Amino acid sequence: MPLDFESLDALRTHHPAWRLLRSDHAPLVASFLHRTFIAPNVRVMAASDLAERLDDELYALRQQLGDDAFPKSGPEYLNDWAAQDKGWLRKFYRPGTDEAQFDLTPATEKAIAWLDQLSERQFVGTESRLLTLFDLLKQMSEGSETDPSKRIAELHKKRDEIDADIARVLTGDVPLLDDTAVRDRFQQFVQGARELLADFREVEQNFRQLDRRVRERIALWDGSKGELLDEIMGERDAIGDSDQGKSFGAFWEFLLSSSRQEELTALLDRVLALPAVADLSPDIRTRRMHYDWMEAGEHTQRTVANLSQQLRRFLDDQAWLENRRIMDILHGIESKALSLRDTPPVGDVMEVPELTVDIELPMERPLFTPAIKPIIANLALQVGDENIDPSALFDQVVVDKTRLARHIRHALQDKAQITLRELVTTQPLQHGLAELVAYLHLGSETFRTVVDEGTLEPIPWLTVTTDGIELNRRARLPRVIFIR
């Protein structure tokens, strides 16, 4: 964007972030929203809970600044901040609920992040950022090289460097980062992690803007419904094929890997235990930063799914309105016909084209097929055996969901997450497919789960037939991960 006078003047007038910085209540808005949404990584909060927290904040400020400092109540300030002329909060209603929900807008998060950077920093690292920029240039250069000989030469060069490092370590020369380099890289990691969380809100906002544009197009469309659906579905596919969609998909696939999550957990524990990092007193949420990424990514995925469902319902409503319009036209024709029944118009009312004869050859007609008459045998019913034990009718398979839930909780005490296959391996299925369905029901109702559609896992169990023969059964399901 060019930083000329016209562009900056338009931003100063219309952009919510600039309006927040110009506001007289900017310290209250920025501090309260940062402490409520950004610091604990809260994506959505109910209006009653948010208003209660704001009332407590206003009460504490009035004790310091006087009763006339902030004259409005908490709900009034929240509605004011969510108004169109402010745009600092997003107010919406979830499907099936009548309580308002609030979420932070990307513009507000950008303004708060800029205010956070205004504070003077005692240590400003530059080495790690330079190395990161250098690595990015190398990745772009090597990843776009089409000459195989140059790619092979670069790989040989890397292998020689790795061999030299291995030989140096074997001789006892182990190079280590000093405390300054460790602190430099840790600060850059924390800043990048926070920026990544802030990007998720902007991704959600882009999806919502796309949905709004599609709704406007449906409301103003005057062509055929097939052309409209083709255009809408094409735009939906364009989101997934765009740079933002591809990047988000690669990020989500990387984060869903259990091995990557375990690796991130081990690396964070090791880095936070370093003395140089411990001296910086890092935020306690840094240890579970990757779980915050996953939670924000799941919220983005749910937002996209909800928008798709709402769009489908909107299309159904449009179809119902079109059918109603057709019925109104038919009723109008009937009423006009009744009004003209006693005074018919003079002259020709309508014209019918000449009648034509449909020619059908005799051989084109199907041959006669006689109807099939069922034969009913007159047989006498015989009396059955009365010595059958009727208790077999009452033998039912009962799955103890309490035992399964206790097993899942016990497994999640030692691990942050566990797959359904691991649960079945440690405690095999006793009732076969019925118990497997009970696990899936608990995953959707009681526990937090993530489904990896790209990976299929076999779930085995042993069953016994009525003849006493043991059979091995197996079901192939997408990987189901239970999360603590």
Contacts in CASP RR format, 6 or more apart in sequence:
PFRMAT RR
TARGET T0000
AUTHOR 0000-0000-0000
METHOD contacts of the structure
MODEL  1
MPLDFESLDALRTHHPAWRLLRSDHAPLVASFLHRTFIAPNVRVMAASDL
AERLDDELYALRQQLGDDAFPKSGPEYLNDWAAQDKGWLRKFYRPGTDEA
QFDLTPATEKAIAWLDQLSERQFVGTESRLLTLFDLLKQMSEGSETDPSK
RIAELHKKRDEIDADIARVLTGDVPLLDDTAVRDRFQQFVQGARELLADF
REVEQNFRQLDRRVRERIALWDGSKGELLDEIMGERDAIGDSDQGKSFGA
FWEFLLSSSRQEELTALLDRVLALPAVADLSPDIRTRRMHYDWMEAGEHT
QRTVANLSQQLRRFLDDQAWLENRRIMDILHGIESKALSLRDTPPVGDVM
EVPELTVDIELPMERPLFTPAIKPIIANLALQVGDENIDPSALFDQVVVD
KTRLARHIRHALQDKAQITLRELVTTQPLQHGLAELVAYLHLGSETFRTV
VDEGTLEPIPWLTVTTDGIELNRRARLPRVIFIR
1 7 0 8 1.000
11 18 0 8 1.000
12 18 0 8 1.000
12 22 0 8 1.000
15 107 0 8 1.000
16 86 0 8 1.000
16 87 0 8 1.000
16 88 0 8 1.000
16 105 0 8 1.000
16 107 0 8 1.000
16 108 0 8 1.000
16 111 0 8 1.000
17 107 0 8 1.000
17 108 0 8 1.000
17 110 0 8 1.000
17 111 0 8 1.000
17 114 0 8 1.000
18 111 0 8 1.000
19 85 0 8 1.000
19 86 0 8 1.000
19 87 0 8 1.000
19 88 0 8 1.000
20 26 0 8 1.000
20 29 0 8 1.000
20 30 0 8 1.000
20 86 0 8 1.000
20 88 0 8 1.000
20 107 0 8 1.000
20 108 0 8 1.000
20 111 0 8 1.000
21 111 0 8 1.000
21 115 0 8 1.000
23 29 0 8 1.000
25 70 0 8 1.000
28 57 0 8 1.000
28 61 0 8 1.000
28 70 0 8 1.000
29 81 0 8 1.000
29 88 0 8 1.000
29 108 0 8 1.000
30 111 0 8 1.000
30 112 0 8 1.000
30 115 0 8 1.000
32 53 0 8 1.000
32 54 0 8 1.000
32 57 0 8 1.000
33 88 0 8 1.000
33 89 0 8 1.000
33 104 0 8 1.000
33 108 0 8 1.000
33 112 0 8 1.000
34 112 0 8 1.000
34 116 0 8 1.000
36 42 0 8 1.000
36 45 0 8 1.000
36 50 0 8 1.000
36 53 0 8 1.000
37 43 0 8 1.000
37 45 0 8 1.000
37 103 0 8 1.000
37 104 0 8 1.000
38 104 0 8 1.000
38 109 0 8 1.000
38 112 0 8 1.000
39 285 0 8 1.000
40 285 0 8 1.000
41 197 0 8 1.000
41 285 0 8 1.000
41 292 0 8 1.000
41 295 0 8 1.000
41 296 0 8 1.000
43 103 0 8 1.000
43 295 0 8 1.000
43 296 0 8 1.000
43 299 0 8 1.000
44 101 0 8 1.000
44 102 0 8 1.000
44 103 0 8 1.000
44 299 0 8 1.000
45 101 0 8 1.000
45 102 0 8 1.000
45 103 0 8 1.000
46 99 0 8 1.000
46 100 0 8 1.000
46 101 0 8 1.000
46 102 0 8 1.000
47 75 0 8 1.000
47 78 0 8 1.000
47 91 0 8 1.000
47 99 0 8 1.000
47 100 0 8 1.000
47 101 0 8 1.000
47 102 0 8 1.000
48 99 0 8 1.000
50 78 0 8 1.000
50 102 0 8 1.000
51 73 0 8 1.000
51 74 0 8 1.000
51 75 0 8 1.000
51 78 0 8 1.000
54 74 0 8 1.000
54 77 0 8 1.000
54 78 0 8 1.000
55 73 0 8 1.000
55 74 0 8 1.000
58 70 0 8 1.000
58 73 0 8 1.000
58 74 0 8 1.000
58 77 0 8 1.000
61 69 0 8 1.000
61 70 0 8 1.000
62 69 0 8 1.000
62 70 0 8 1.000
70 77 0 8 1.000
72 80 0 8 1.000
78 89 0 8 1.000
78 91 0 8 1.000
78 102 0 8 1.000
79 91 0 8 1.000
80 86 0 8 1.000
81 87 0 8 1.000
81 88 0 8 1.000
81 89 0 8 1.000
82 88 0 8 1.000
82 89 0 8 1.000
82 90 0 8 1.000
82 91 0 8 1.000
82 102 0 8 1.000
87 105 0 8 1.000
87 107 0 8 1.000
87 108 0 8 1.000
88 105 0 8 1.000
88 107 0 8 1.000
88 108 0 8 1.000
89 102 0 8 1.000
89 103 0 8 1.000
89 104 0 8 1.000
89 105 0 8 1.000
89 108 0 8 1.000
90 102 0 8 1.000
90 103 0 8 1.000
90 104 0 8 1.000
90 105 0 8 1.000
91 100 0 8 1.000
91 101 0 8 1.000
91 102 0 8 1.000
92 100 0 8 1.000
92 101 0 8 1.000
92 103 0 8 1.000
93 99 0 8 1.000
93 100 0 8 1.000
93 101 0 8 1.000
94 101 0 8 1.000
95 306 0 8 1.000
95 309 0 8 1.000
95 310 0 8 1.000
103 201 0 8 1.000
104 201 0 8 1.000
105 201 0 8 1.000
105 205 0 8 1.000
106 198 0 8 1.000
106 201 0 8 1.000
106 202 0 8 1.000
106 205 0 8 1.000
109 198 0 8 1.000
109 201 0 8 1.000
110 198 0 8 1.000
113 194 0 8 1.000
113 195 0 8 1.000
113 198 0 8 1.000
123 183 0 8 1.000
123 184 0 8 1.000
123 187 0 8 1.000
125 183 0 8 1.000
125 184 0 8 1.000
125 187 0 8 1.000
125 188 0 8 1.000
126 184 0 8 1.000
127 181 0 8 1.000
127 184 0 8 1.000
128 181 0 8 1.000
128 184 0 8 1.000
128 185 0 8 1.000
128 187 0 8 1.000
128 188 0 8 1.000
129 188 0 8 1.000
132 188 0 8 1.000
142 151 0 8 1.000
142 154 0 8 1.000
145 151 0 8 1.000
145 154 0 8 1.000
168 174 0 8 1.000
168 175 0 8 1.000
177 185 0 8 1.000
179 275 0 8 1.000
179 276 0 8 1.000
179 279 0 8 1.000
182 274 0 8 1.000
182 276 0 8 1.000
182 277 0 8 1.000
183 276 0 8 1.000
183 277 0 8 1.000
183 279 0 8 1.000
183 280 0 8 1.000
186 271 0 8 1.000
186 276 0 8 1.000
186 277 0 8 1.000
186 280 0 8 1.000
186 282 0 8 1.000
187 280 0 8 1.000
190 282 0 8 1.000
190 283 0 8 1.000
190 286 0 8 1.000
193 286 0 8 1.000
193 289 0 8 1.000
193 293 0 8 1.000
196 293 0 8 1.000
197 292 0 8 1.000
197 293 0 8 1.000
197 296 0 8 1.000
200 296 0 8 1.000
200 297 0 8 1.000
200 299 0 8 1.000
200 300 0 8 1.000
203 244 0 8 1.000
203 248 0 8 1.000
203 300 0 8 1.000
204 299 0 8 1.000
204 300 0 8 1.000
204 303 0 8 1.000
206 244 0 8 1.000
207 239 0 8 1.000
207 300 0 8 1.000
207 303 0 8 1.000
207 304 0 8 1.000
207 307 0 8 1.000
208 303 0 8 1.000
208 307 0 8 1.000
210 235 0 8 1.000
210 239 0 8 1.000
211 307 0 8 1.000
211 310 0 8 1.000
211 311 0 8 1.000
214 232 0 8 1.000
214 235 0 8 1.000
214 311 0 8 1.000
215 311 0 8 1.000
215 314 0 8 1.000
217 228 0 8 1.000
217 231 0 8 1.000
217 232 0 8 1.000
218 228 0 8 1.000
218 232 0 8 1.000
218 314 0 8 1.000
218 315 0 8 1.000
218 318 0 8 1.000
221 228 0 8 1.000
225 319 0 8 1.000
232 311 0 8 1.000
236 308 0 8 1.000
239 245 0 8 1.000
240 246 0 8 1.000
248 300 0 8 1.000
252 297 0 8 1.000
252 301 0 8 1.000
254 260 0 8 1.000
255 261 0 8 1.000
255 290 0 8 1.000
255 293 0 8 1.000
255 294 0 8 1.000
255 297 0 8 1.000
256 294 0 8 1.000
256 450 0 8 1.000
256 452 0 8 1.000
256 481 0 8 1.000
258 417 0 8 1.000
258 419 0 8 1.000
258 481 0 8 1.000
261 290 0 8 1.000
261 294 0 8 1.000
261 416 0 8 1.000
261 417 0 8 1.000
264 290 0 8 1.000
265 290 0 8 1.000
265 416 0 8 1.000
268 286 0 8 1.000
268 287 0 8 1.000
268 289 0 8 1.000
268 290 0 8 1.000
269 287 0 8 1.000
271 277 0 8 1.000
272 278 0 8 1.000
272 282 0 8 1.000
272 286 0 8 1.000
272 287 0 8 1.000
285 292 0 8 1.000
291 416 0 8 1.000
294 450 0 8 1.000
298 450 0 8 1.000
397 431 0 8 1.000
397 434 0 8 1.000
399 431 0 8 1.000
399 434 0 8 1.000
399 435 0 8 1.000
399 438 0 8 1.000
401 438 0 8 1.000
401 441 0 8 1.000
401 442 0 8 1.000
404 435 0 8 1.000
404 438 0 8 1.000
404 439 0 8 1.000
404 442 0 8 1.000
405 442 0 8 1.000
405 446 0 8 1.000
405 447 0 8 1.000
407 423 0 8 1.000
407 426 0 8 1.000
407 427 0 8 1.000
408 418 0 8 1.000
408 423 0 8 1.000
408 442 0 8 1.000
408 447 0 8 1.000
408 482 0 8 1.000
411 418 0 8 1.000
411 422 0 8 1.000
411 423 0 8 1.000
411 426 0 8 1.000
411 482 0 8 1.000
412 418 0 8 1.000
412 482 0 8 1.000
412 483 0 8 1.000
412 484 0 8 1.000
415 484 0 8 1.000
416 483 0 8 1.000
416 484 0 8 1.000
417 450 0 8 1.000
417 481 0 8 1.000
417 482 0 8 1.000
417 483 0 8 1.000
417 484 0 8 1.000
418 481 0 8 1.000
418 482 0 8 1.000
419 457 0 8 1.000
419 479 0 8 1.000
419 480 0 8 1.000
419 481 0 8 1.000
419 482 0 8 1.000
420 439 0 8 1.000
420 440 0 8 1.000
420 457 0 8 1.000
420 459 0 8 1.000
420 477 0 8 1.000
420 479 0 8 1.000
420 480 0 8 1.000
420 481 0 8 1.000
420 482 0 8 1.000
421 457 0 8 1.000
421 458 0 8 1.000
421 459 0 8 1.000
421 479 0 8 1.000
423 439 0 8 1.000
423 482 0 8 1.000
424 436 0 8 1.000
424 439 0 8 1.000
424 459 0 8 1.000
424 460 0 8 1.000
424 461 0 8 1.000
428 461 0 8 1.000
428 462 0 8 1.000
429 435 0 8 1.000
429 436 0 8 1.000
429 459 0 8 1.000
429 461 0 8 1.000
432 461 0 8 1.000
432 463 0 8 1.000
432 473 0 8 1.000
433 461 0 8 1.000
433 473 0 8 1.000
433 475 0 8 1.000
435 461 0 8 1.000
436 459 0 8 1.000
436 461 0 8 1.000
436 475 0 8 1.000
439 480 0 8 1.000
440 480 0 8 1.000
443 449 0 8 1.000
443 480 0 8 1.000
443 482 0 8 1.000
447 482 0 8 1.000
447 483 0 8 1.000
448 482 0 8 1.000
448 483 0 8 1.000
448 484 0 8 1.000
449 480 0 8 1.000
449 481 0 8 1.000
449 482 0 8 1.000
449 483 0 8 1.000
450 480 0 8 1.000
450 481 0 8 1.000
450 483 0 8 1.000
451 478 0 8 1.000
451 479 0 8 1.000
451 480 0 8 1.000
451 481 0 8 1.000
452 478 0 8 1.000
452 479 0 8 1.000
452 481 0 8 1.000
453 478 0 8 1.000
454 478 0 8 1.000
454 479 0 8 1.000
455 478 0 8 1.000
455 479 0 8 1.000
456 476 0 8 1.000
456 477 0 8 1.000
456 478 0 8 1.000
456 479 0 8 1.000
457 476 0 8 1.000
457 477 0 8 1.000
457 478 0 8 1.000
457 479 0 8 1.000
458 474 0 8 1.000
458 475 0 8 1.000
458 476 0 8 1.000
459 474 0 8 1.000
459 475 0 8 1.000
459 476 0 8 1.000
459 477 0 8 1.000
460 472 0 8 1.000
460 473 0 8 1.000
460 474 0 8 1.000
461 472 0 8 1.000
461 473 0 8 1.000
461 474 0 8 1.000
462 470 0 8 1.000
462 471 0 8 1.000
462 472 0 8 1.000
462 473 0 8 1.000
463 470 0 8 1.000
463 471 0 8 1.000
463 473 0 8 1.000
464 470 0 8 1.000
464 471 0 8 1.000
465 471 0 8 1.000
END
